[in-house]
C-alpha cells in the first residue's frame, strides 16, 4: 500500500468516528442522571478508575519482566 491509501483510510476512519460521536452526543442518558442524583455515579467512576489503575500496574509489571528476560537473552 502506498502512502496516499494509508492517509485516505486514516482520514475516512477519523471522519466516521467523529460523525458517530456527534450523533450519539445529542441523546440524553436518563440512567446517568438518575445515578448522579442518587450519588451512585461516584461509585461507578471509582470502580472504573480502580480497574484502569490495576490494568496499568499489570501492564507495567509485565513490561518490566519482559525487559528483564530480554536482557538475560542478550
Secondary structure as the mmCIF struct_conf table of DSSP 4:
data_model
#
loop_
_struct_conf.conf_type_id
_struct_conf.id
_struct_conf.beg_label_comp_id
_struct_conf.beg_label_asym_id
_struct_conf.beg_label_seq_id
_struct_conf.end_label_comp_id
_struct_conf.end_label_asym_id
_struct_conf.end_label_seq_id
HELX_RH_AL_P HELX_RH_AL_P1 UNK A 3 UNK A 24
TURN_TY1_P TURN_TY1_P1 UNK A 25 UNK A 26
BEND BEND1 UNK A 27 UNK A 27
HELX_RH_AL_P HELX_RH_AL_P2 UNK A 30 UNK A 38
TURN_TY1_P TURN_TY1_P2 UNK A 39 UNK A 40
HELX_RH_AL_P HELX_RH_AL_P3 UNK A 41 UNK A 73
#
